[in-house]
Amino acid sequence: MRFRVLGPLEVSGCTPDGPRKRKILAALLLNAGRVVSVDQLTAVVWDCDSPATAARQIRNTTTSLRRDLVSAGAPEGVISASGPGFVLDLTGCWFDLAEFDHLVADDVGGALALWRGPALDGLGSAALAPAATALDERRLSALERRIGADLDLGVDVLEEVHELVSRHPYRETLVAHLMRAHYLAGRQADALAAYHRLRGLLDSELGVTPSPAVRSLYEQILRQDLNAPAAGPRQLPPASDLCGRSSLITEVVSALPVVVLTGQGGVGKSALAVRVAHDLTARYPGGQLYAKLLGTSAFEVLGRFLRALGVPLAEMPADQDERAAVYRSLLASRRVLVVLDDAQDERQVRPLLPGYPGSVLLVTSRRSLAALREARHIVVPTLDLDDATTMLASGGDLSSARSLAVLCGCLPLALSVMAARLTARPDLTPALLLARLAGQRALLDELAVGDLDVRGSIGLSYRALPPAAAVAFRRLGLLGSVTVPAWVLAAFADQPWEAGERLLDDLLACHLAEPAGFDEAGQSRFFLHDLVREFAAEQLVAEDSPADQRGAVTRLVHGLLALAATADDRLGHGTVLSQALIPGNAPGTALEVASTRPFDWFEAEREVLVSVIRRAASLELADEASELAVRTRSFFSVRHYFTEGETVTRAVIDCLPGPDPRKLVNIRALFALYTQQDRNAELPALAAEVQAIAGQVGDPRGIAEARWQVAATAARFGKLFEAVSEFRVCAAEFASCGTPVHNALTRWGLGIALADLGSAEAFAVLKSFLGDPPSRLTSMGLKEYAELLIDHGRPSEAVDTLEIAREAILEMDDRPGLAHLDLVHGYADFVAGHGDLAVSRLRAALAVLREHRDLQGTAVALRRLGDVTGDRGCWEEAAAIFRRISLPLELMRTLVRLGDPEGERLLAELGLPRASLRRGTPELQGPGKVGRREPGLC
């Protein structure tokens, strides 16, 4: 039950009959939870002239009031007798005064929206008049605060505050607001005149002068040094008029500050969010921010929002967490409404949550986003039949409109498609449209009603397309739910790249595509709604042969491959490429982005690449799928997109039956993915599979590459002598059939294995990376060489080496890679006697590695922190991780630090020399001091 006193007295579902009940209820509401005596209620009802039977009448009337409220749905104990009077219990009820008190501190606009007029207006009780006056005074104080905040944000409040001053001429705060409003509107003379009126009124009526604050404001206006506030951003797209959503809008508003709208595709989540946002703009003068999240990232959206909030590009943080912190800080000082449309998952939304009261967030998503526990989740339903009919009514033909609404299943997207066609054709009535749809094929399956459906309405738009646009449209059904740039349409239509924008214009004109804004690479993108995309897929099957589909995907892959190869060549990863296909020409604008901003291009096309590779593999376009997958792997690896990397790799493997060189390439890629994810237990089986297939294929290079994986697996499991032996054979085999990259990979693996054995040969092998061209692989080799230098007591040379290694990693913006370099740098700091600097550097690296779920790196960082700080907890956590990810060599080294006998047992089981225990391990003689190592140990 809902009670209202901020205006005329109201009770939901119940109208107390007679003035006595209304006055008694008002008195009880104003004292909710406290006993109100019969004498007090008597004074409220009769003021001064009460009858002799007043007490009995009060008790009878109050009892009758309780029965009325309970009959209307209130709890049984809503009013109870207590001692000398009665008490009102609002448990389970809503009370506008309590809501006002709850909101006024953090959401003054929402609090003021509860008022419907003067408090207890029309009640006519002299005894309650002081309480009503006090409530009105609280409203005025809240109004003054809200107007002041609006003025701070540049909102035009002149008309409102002028009217308030006319009714309350003695309120200095209101007059000050009026002065500021005039001045900000460019009316200095009117601002000064308002001050003089106040001064004259106070002097003549009260014999006082305006307060120092008002006098100071007057002097600022006189000197014209009152700064105008900057206007907040206004990013909301245009709002649509909604049918049948008034109660849902009320529910959404009451559920703020954080609301997630979910529901089936096309149910109108976005339109509802934008409508609510427009209705609330006056409450959030700090601005309205809007972003469509489909196909973008929280990092990019934070950048756009911060620019809109006034952060210069030169001061834009490069880290997502830092951007989120600045964003929350800015929102904490202003009232902003944020709309995030079409969120894909919780991780995309969480960095964009406001951190403090005052600002609100509306999110729409096709997924439940249940992990966002900070939010109220509202499922948006379809419209009821009457409201759906209203959307389609034209010329009073309600019967035909109702039939069309049934045909649409009352789904707002389908209704909007129908309504758009009716609007576009003034001569087309609901009856004529019904007649045109008769006899056509069934609706999209989820909207089927009888033997007619809205598939015909989408089909009408489709058949209105020019032939090339129709071909491109239906072939979009080959892709999943992704946003795409316009040039993709040219590939599907077998047109020149520059035709893509024209083809997109055709789709937009027929409402078959929706603009999706700009991506990380600055390209405009578009997408198909779920129902429209399903229609495209149906038309594809009906009109395009399998050969046509293969041809379309082949053209798209070759365009993507040209762009991906360009971007991939600039990543500096230093890995082996198969070159099964030679990239062809590429769209000019996209090619420029891929060339100059390769990471931005890959980020923008990440979902498209995964979708296209999977489609190519399903169509058995093995060369296309394999080569495009090869060109994505370095990006996926550096950015830790492991799911995407494994998805495309397995898709290619599955389309290659039997022994095949391309299968070798992809299984090796899977090996690298598993290694990076520390899925070590799965590596031996993969290495064995690669070796078996390589033997069947018979290619010398493939056999050598397979041997490298066998050697790398042996090294990870602490079988160092076996690893060294296999790496040496690899080196000999690659000498006749390998590339410089093969040579570098072998030197890297061999050098690490030798260093782990404590062999002096490791120094020369790893030092050779100083002569290699810059790449990620070169940087990782130099990292190992730097650690060896520190082991030999040469930390300053190690730091110089790390600076060389850092250049390529910085170029790739590889944060985990930089963290791994900092693990060695922190070791160098410690050995050089800079303990505090070492701890700081190691802790920062540990945070990055934890964030990127790099388990081995995290464990190494923890162990090194234990070495530097003596914290056994760090060693214990590191040992637990090494055990979990099956790295016996690293587990052994950590257990020995802990004094655990299992460490010595592992050393014996692995058959390793004691020198293996000393790799990267400082021997201390005192705090910050490095002792001399045992002879023969590195």
N, C-alpha and C positions, 0 to 999 in steps of 0.2 A: 504494500500500500504506500502511496506517495502523499505527503503532506506539504503544503505550500503556504508560507506567510509573507514571502517577499513580493508583495502585491496583495490583491484580494485573497482572502482565506479560501483555499481549495483543498479538497480531499478526493483522490482518484477513486472512482466507482461509488462515491457516496456524497450526497449533498445534505448536510445537517439541516433539518427543518426548524425554522424559527431562530430569532436572534439570540435567545438564551443559550441554546446548544453551541452556536457559533462562538459566542463570547467565552463560554467555558472551555471549549476546545482550544481557542487561541491562547487562553491563560495557561492551560496545561502544556501546550506546545512550547511556549516561551520558557517554561520551567521543566522541560522534559527530564525525567529521572529524579525529580525532586518533589516532595510532598507540597501540594497547594491546599491550604486549609479551606474549610467551608466559608469562614469569614472573608478570606481573600476573594473567593469566587463570588460571594454575595456582593462585595464592592464592585467587582468587574461587571456583574449583570445589572445591578440597580444604581450604581454610583452611590448617591447619598440617601435616597428615600426607599429603603427596602421594607417589605411587608413583614408581619410577625411570623409568618410561615416560611420565611426565606430559606432557613436551613433545610427544612423538609423538601422544599421545591428544588433546591440545589442538588440534594442527594438523588431525588427522583429523576431529575433532568440528566444528571451525569450518568446514572444507571441506564437510562434510555439511550443516551449517546453511545455508551459502550456497546449496547446491543446493535445499534446501527452500524458501527464500525466493524464488529465481528461479522455481521451479515454480509458486509461488503468485501470480506476477505482478510481482515486484520486478525492477528493472533488473539486467542481467548483472553490473555492477560494484558491486553493493550492498555486498559484502564483498570486500576484496582484501588479499593479503599485502603487507606493506611493512616492510622492514628486519627488526627483531627480533620483529615481531608482525603484527597485523592492524588494518585501519581500516575503519570503517563509513561509507558515503557515502549520505546520505539525500536526494540530489537527486531530485526528482519524487515523494517520499514525504511523508506527513504524520506528525508526531511531537507527541504531546500536550504534552510538556515544552516544546518549541519554541513551540507555540501558547500555552502558559501564559505564557512569557516575553514573547511578542508582545502579549498582551492585558492583562497584569496592571496596567500603568501607567494605561491609559485605560478598560478595561472589566473591573474587578476581579470583578464578578459573573460575567461570561462566563468569566473565567479559572478561578474556583473551580468552575464547573459542569463543568470537565473532570475533576475529581477523582472517583474511584470508591471510595476507601478509602485506607488508609495506603500510601505509596509502596512499590512492589515487594512488596506484601503476599504472604506465603506463600513467598517465594523461598528463604529459609533460607541465606543466605550471610553469614557474619560479616564478610568483607572488604567487602561492599557495604553493611553496616548503617550506617556513618557517612554515606554518601551518601544513603541512604534517610532517615535522621534529619534531614539538612540539608534535604532536599526537604520533609519534613513541617513543619519550622520555617518554611520559606517560605510554606507553605500557611497556617499559623497567623498569620503576619504579615499576609498578604493578608486573612484572615478578620477580624483586628482592624481593618484599614483599612476593609473593607466595612461592618462593624458600626458603626464610628464614623460613616461617611457616612449609614447608615440612621438612626441616632439623630439626626443633624443635620436629617434630613428628617421626623422624627416617626414613623418606622416602628416597630412593636412587635416588639422582638427579645428580650424578656425571657426567654422559655422557652429560646431558642437559647443566649443568653449564659450563662444559669444553668448549663446542662449543660456548657458549655465550661469555666467556672470550676471546676466540680466535678472536672474532669479535669486542669486546669492551675491549681491554686490559687495558685502563686507568680507568675503573669503579671500584673503590675500594670495593664497596659493593659486586659486583659479584666476585671479587678475594677472598674476605673474605668467601663468600659462597663456593667457590672452595676449599679453605683451609679446611673448616669444612667438606666438602664432602669427601675429601681425608682422613682426619683424622678418620672420622667415618667408613670409609671403611678399616681401618687398615693400611693406607699408610702415616705414619707420615713424611717420607722423602719427599714424593711428596708434602705434605701440606707445609712444610718448603721451598721447592724449589719454589712453587708458590709465596710465600711471597718475596723471594729474587729476583725473576723476576720482580715483581711489584716495589720493592724498586729501582732496577737498572734502570728500565724504567722511573720512576718519576724523579730520580736524573739526568739521562743523558738528558732527553727531557725537563723537566720543572724546574729542580733545586729545587725540594721539596722532602719531605719524606712522607711515608704513615701516615695516620691519627692515632691519639692515639688509637682509637677503633681497627684498624687493627693491630697495634703494640701489643696491649694487647692480642689479639687473638693469635698472633704469640708466645708470651711468654707462654700462656696457653698450646699451642700445644707442645712447647719445653719442658715444665715441665710435659707433659702428664697428666694434671689435667682437661681436658675438658670432661665433663660428656656426655655419649651417652644417647639420649632420649629413653624413653620406647616406644616400638611399640604399636600402637593402635590395638584393637580387629578386627579380620577379620572373621565374623560369617556367611557371606552369603552362602547359599547353592549353588551348581553348577547351572550355568545359561544354559538355553536351547536356541538354535537358533530358532528365531521366523519368521514365514512367514507372510508377509503382515502387519507388525506392525510398519514400519519405521516412518510413519507420526504420528502415535499414540505415539510412543516413544518421538518424538520431542515435541508433545503437552504436555506430562507428564513432561518432563524436563523443559519446559518453564513455567509450572504452579507451580513449586516448590516455596517456601520451604515446604509447607504441602499439600499433595495430597491424596485424598481418591478415590480409584478405586472401582467402584461398577459394578454390572451386574449379569446376571443369573449364576447359578452354572455351572461350566465347561467351562466358556467363556474364561478362561486364564488370570484371574486377577493376580494370584500369579506369574505365569511365566513372565508376563509383568513387574511386580514390581521388580522381581529378575534380569531380563535382564537390566532394566534401572539402577538398583543399581550397577550392575557390570560395566556398561558403565561409571558410574560417580565416580568410586573408586579413580581415580587420583585427583579428585577435593576435596575429603574428606579424607585427610591423617590421620585425627584423629581416623579413624576406621569406620567399618561398623557393626552395631548391627542388629541382626535378631531374631524375636520371632514369633512363631505360637501361636496365642491367643486362638484358639479353645480349650476349656476345661481347661484353666488356668486363672489366675487373674493378674491384673496390679501389685499387691503387689509382686507376685512371679517373674514376668518378671522384675520388677525394681530390685529385688535382684540379678537376673542373670546378668542384664546389669551392675549394680554397681560392681559386682565381676569382670566382664570383663574389666571394666574401672579402676581397681586397688584398689577398696575398700576392705580391709581385712575383713574376716568373723567376726572377733571379734568386728569390728567397724560398722557392718551393722545395720542401724536403724531398730527398731522393728515396727515402725509406718509407714503406707503407705505415709502419707503426708511428713514425714521427709525423707523417701527414695526419693520421687519425688523432694524434694528441693535439696538434694545432687546431684541427677541425673541432674537437670537443671544447677546447679552450675558447674558441671564437663563439661557439653556440652558447657557452655558459654565460656570456655577457649580453645576450640578446635573445629575443623570442622569435624563433625561426620554425617554419613548417617544412618538413622534408618529405618528398614522395619518391619512393624507389619502386619502379615498375618492372614487373616480370623478373623477379629475383630467381636465380637458379638453385641456390643452396644457402645454408646458414653462414658459411664462411664468407660469402659475398656481401652479406648484410651486416655482420657483426662489427666490422670496422667503421660503419656509418651510423651506428647507434649514438644518439646524443648522450653525453655522460652526466648531464645535470638537469634538474627540473627547469621548466620554462619553455623548452622547444619540444616539438612532437614529431613523430615519424609514422608515415603510412607506407606499408609495403604490400605489393601484390605479387602473388606467385602461384604457379600451377602445382607446386609441391607444398606439403603441409608446413615445412620449416619448424617442426615440433621442438627442435633443440633451442629455438629462440624463446626461452622461458620468460624473458623480460616482457614479452608481447602478449596482448590479448588476441586470440585467433578467432576469426569470424569466417564461417563458410558462406559464400554468396550463393543464394539459390536462384533457380530460374524464376521468371515472372509468373504471376497467376494469369489465367486466361483473359480476364477482363482487361488487365493492364496491357497484355500482349496485343489484344484487339485494338486498344487505343493507339498503339504505335503504328498500326497499319490502316486505321480508318481514314478513308478519303471520300469526300463528297457524301458523307452520311451513310455509306453502304456498309453498315455494321455486320450484316450477315456474311458477306464475302470476306470482310476483314477478319471475322472470327474464324472462318474456314482456313484462311491463310495462316492465322496464328497457330491453329492446331497443326497445320502442315509443318510449321517451323518448330514444333515441340516447345514453344514459349522460350526458346533459347535466344538471349539478346543479340548475339552475333548473327544468327540466321535471320532474326527479325530485322536487324539493321541492313542486311543485304537486300531484303525485300523492300524495306522502306526507301532505301537509296534508289532502287530502280523505279519505284513509284514517283519519287521526287524528280528524277531525271526525265521522266516522260509524263508531261501533264495530261496527255491523252490516255495514259494507261491507268485504268481503275483496278481495284482489287478483283472485281468480277472478270475483267478481261485477262488479268494475269492468271487467275485460276483457270480460265479456259485455255490459255496457252500452255499451262503446265499439264493439263489433262493428257493422259496416255503416254507421258514420258516415263523414263526409268525411275526406279525407287529412289527415295532420299538417301543421303549418306546414312549408313546403317544405324548410327546412334540416334538419328533424328527421324527414323521411319515412323510414319503414321498411315496405316492402311496401305493403299496402292499408289499414293502420291507423296512427294517429298520436295525438299528445297534443293535437291541436286540440280533440278531444272533451272533454278534461279542463278546458281553459280555458273551453270552451263551456258546460260544466255550471255553472261559477261564474257565467258571464255570464247564463245563463238563470235563475239564482236571484235576480237583481237585481229590485227593484221596477221597474215600467215606466219611470218618469222617470229613474231612475239608469241603466237600460240604454241609453236614448236618449243621455244625456250621455256615457256611457262610449264608445259606438261613435263618437261625433262627436269624441272626443279624437284619433281617427285622422286628423283633418284637420290636426293640428299635427305638428310634427317632434319631435325628441328634446329637449324643453324641460321645465322645471318650471313649474307653473302654480298660481295661487291658487285657492281653492275656488269663488269666485264665477264662474269660467269655466264650471263645470258648470251653474250656473243659466242662463247665457246659452245654452248648448247645449241644455238641456232646456226652454227657454222658460218658466222659472219665475222668481218674484221673487228678487232678489239674495240675500236672507237664506237661501234654500233651499240655497245652495251647500254649506254645512257639513254639512247632513244628507245630501245626495247623496254627499259625500266619505266620510262615515261608512259608507254602504252599500258603496262601492267597497273601502274598507279592510277591512270585515268579510268580504268575499269574496276578499280577497287579490289584488284586481285593480289596486290602486294602492299605492304606497309613499310614506310621509311623507319629505319632503326638508328638514325643518327650517324655519328662518326666514330670510327674505331681508333685504336692506339696509333695506327699509321696515318690517320687523317683521311681515310677513305670513307665516303658515304656508303651505307649499307642498307639492305632491306631484308624483309622476311615474309613468309607466308603464314597466315593464321592456320591453326590446326585443321579446321574444316576445309579450308581452301587448299592446303597442302595435300590432304587426303584426296580431294577431287583431282588434283594434278596427277597424283600417283595412279588413280584409276584411269585417267585419260592416257597416261603413258602406256599402260598395259594394253589398252584398247587400240591405240593408234600407232605405236612404235614397235617394230620387230626387235628381237634380241640383238640382231646385228646393228640396228639403229642405235639402240641403247649403248652397246659397246663402243660404237663410233663416237657418240656424244661424250661418254666418260673418258675415252682416249684423248679427245681434243682438250677436255678440261684438265686431265692429268698433265698433258704436255705443257699447257699454259702454267699450271701450278709448278711443274718441275723446273721450268725456266726461271720462275721467280724464286723458288726454294733453293735452287742451285746457286743463284746469285747471292741470296742472303746467307746460305750455308757457307759459301766460300769466304765470307767476311767475318765468320765467327771465330776463326783462329783456333779450331779444336784440335787440329793435328791428327785426325784419324784417317783410316783407309776408306776410300770410296770405291764403289764397284764400277761406275761408269758403264753400266749396261746399256743406258740410253744417253744420247747426246741431247741436252736441252735445246729446245727450239726458241722461236721468238716469244716475247712476252708483252703484256699490256704495258704501254709506256709509263703512265703515271705510277702504277703499282711497281714497275721495275725500278723506278727512281727511289721509291721508298725502300724496297728490298735491298737496294745497293747502298743507300746512305744510312738507313735505320733498320738493320736486319732483325734485331730483336723485336722491334715494334711490329714489323711485318709478320714475323712468326706468331707473335702474341695475337694479332688481329685475326689471323687465318688458322689458328690452332684447331678449332672445332671443325672447320671446313676440311682441313687436311686429314683429320681422323676419319671423317665421314666419307671422303672421296677414296681414301686408301681402302677402307672396308668395302666400299661399293666396287672398286676395281678388282679387288680380290674375289668378291662373290661372282663377278662376271668372268673370272679366270683370265684377267689381264695381268699375268704374272710379272712381266717385265715392268709394266707401268706401276703396279702396286709396290713391287720390291724397290725400284729405284726411288720413288717418291718417299717411301718409308725410310730409306737410307738417308735421304736429305733432311729428314725431320729429327733424326735421333740425337744429334748433338744439341739441338735446342731443347728437346725434351730432357736430356741428361743435365744440362747446365741449369735449367729451370726446375728440375726435380718433378717433371710431369711424368711420373712413373706409370700411372694407369694408362695414359695415352700412349706412351711408348710401348708398353706390353700389348695393348689392344691392337695397334697396327702391325706389330711384329708377328703376333700369333695369327692375325688374319692372313698375312702373306705366307707364313709357314703352312697354314691349313690349305692353301690353294695350290701347293706344290707337292704332288704325290711322288714318292720314290726319291732316289738320290738325284740331287740337282745342285749345281754351284750356287744358285740363288738361295736355296734352303740353307746352305752352309753360312752364307752371309747373315741370314736372319737368325739362325740359332746362335751364331757368335754374338749378334746384337742382344739377344735375350740373355746370354751369359754376362755381358757387360751390365745390363739392367739389373740382373740379380746380384751381381757383385756390388753395384752402387747401393742397392737396398739392403745389403748384408744378408741376403738369402743364401748363405753359404752352404747350407745342407743340400741345396738343389744343384749346386755347381758340378759335383762329380758326374752325375747322370748326364748333364748337358755336355760336359767335356767328352765323355765317352761316346755320346751320340754323334757329336761333330767329328770325332776321329774315325768312327765307323763309316759315316757318309763320305768323308774326304777320301778314305781308302777306296770306296766304290767309285767315286768320281774319277780319281786318279790324277788330279791336277796337282803338280808339285807345290805351287803356292798354297793351295787349299790344305794340303797335307801339313805344310809348315805352320800355317795359321792354326790348324787344329792342335798341333803339338804345343804351340804357344799357350793355348787354353789349358791343356793338360798340365803344363809347367806352372801356370798361374794358380791352378787349383791346388797343386801340391804345395806351393809356397803358402797359400792361405791356411792350409791345414798343418803347417809347421814341418812339412817333409822337405827340408831345405836342400839336402844333398841331392835328392831326386829332382827338385826344381832346378838347381844349378846345372845338373847334367842335361836336362831337357832344354833349358834355355841355350846352352852351348850348341846343341844340335840345331836348334832353331836358327841361331846366328849363322851357322854353316850353310843351312838350306836357303835362308833368305839372301845370302851373299850372291846366289846365282839366279834367284827368281823374285826377290822382294823389292820393295821400294824403300826410300829413305825413312818413311814412317814405320815400316816393318822393322827396320834396323833400330830405330829409336825405341819402339815398344820392347824389343828384345833386350836392348841395353838397360832400359828402365827395370824390367823384371829381374834380369840377371844381377844388376847392381844392388837392388834391394835384398835379394836372397843372399848375396855375398856379404852385404853389410850385416844382415841378421846373423850370419855365421861368425862374424868378427874377422873376416878375411881382409887383409890389406889390399887385395886386388879391387875391392869395391870402390876405393878412393879414385882410382884411375878410370873405372867404368863410368861412374856417376859424374866425374869432373868433365867428361866429354860433352855433356849437355851444354856447357858454356859455349861451344862452337855451333850449336844447332839454331835454326831460324826460330823466331818467336812463335809459340803455340801453347795451348793448354798442356799438351804432353811435355813439351820442353820445360814449362814452369814446374810441373810435378817432378820431373827429373832433377831440376835444380833444387827443389825443396828437399829431396832426399840427400843431395850433395851437401846442402847447408847443414842438415842435421849431422852428417858425418864430420863436417868441419868442427862443429861444436863438440862432438865426441872427442875430437883431437885437440880440444882446448883452444880453438881459433874462432871465438864468437864474432869478432868484428868482421872477419872475412865472410862468415856465414850471413851476417846482416846485409853486406854488400850483394851477396849472391841472391838473397831473398828479394832485394829491390829489383834486380833484373827479372826474377820470376814474376814479380807482382805486375809488371807492365801488361803482359798478355791477359792476365786474369782480370785486371781492371778494365781492359778494353772489352771484355766479355760480360762485365757486370756480374761476375760469378761470386756471389757472397759466400757460399760454402767453400769455394776454392780459396778465397781470401782468408777465411777462418782457418783453413788447414795451414796456410803459410804462417798465420799468426801463432799457431801452436808451436811451430819451430822458432819463430821470432821470440816468443815468450821464454822458451828454453834458453835462447841466446842471452836474453836480458838477465836471466837468473844466473847463468854461468859467469856473466860479466859483472855480477855483484849488484844488479839493480832489481832486488827482490820485489819491491812494491810495484814497479812497472811491469814486472813479469806477471804478478797476480792479476793486475788490472787487464792486461792484454789477454791472458788465458781465460779469464771470466767472460770477457766480451766474445771471444771466439766460441766458448762453450754455449753461450746464449744463442748464437747464430746456428750452431750445429744442432742444438736441441730443436730450434724452430723448424729446421729443414728435415728433421727426423733422420739425421745421419747418425746411426747408432755407433758405428765403429769410431767415427770422429768424436762423438760425444764421450765415448769410453776413454779414448786417448787423451782428450782434454781433461777429463776427471783425474786420470792417473797422473798427468803432468801437474795438475793443481795439487794433488797429494804429494808429489815430489817436492814442490816448491813450498807448500805450507805445512807439511807433516800431518795433514788431516787424514786419518785412517778411513774416515767415512767416504772420502773421495775414492780411495783405492777399493773399498768394499763395493761401492756402486759400480765402479769400472769393471771389477771382476764379475759381478752379476751380469753385466751387459755382454762381456766377452764370452761368458759361458752360454748365454742365451743365443748368441749369433754364431756359435761354434767356431771360435778362433783360438785354438789351443795354445799357439805360440804366445799370443798376447795375454791369454789367461795365465799361462805359466809365469810370465814376467811379473804380472800383477800380484799373483799369489806369493811369489818369493818376497816381494816388498812387504807383504802382510805377515811374513814369517809362517805361512801355512805350509805344512809338509807336502801337501798335494802338488805344490809348485815343483819341488825336487823330483817327485814321482813322474810328473809330466815331462820334465827334462830328460829323465832316463828313458821313458817310453818313446819319446821322439828321437832319441839317440843323438842329441845335440850337444855341442861343447858348451862349457860354462860361459864362454864369450857371448853366447846368444842371449844371456841374461842382461848384458850390459848395454845393449843397443838403445841409444837415446836416454840413458839413465845417468844423472849426475851422482857422483859419490861425494858426500859432504863431510867436512872436518869440523864445521861450525856453522853458525847462522850466516847464510849468504856466501859461504866459502866452498870452493870446489877442490876436492882432494885429488891426488895423483892416482891414476888408474893402475890396476895390476898390469904387469908386463904382458904384452900380447893382446890386451883387450882394447877394442875401439871405444 
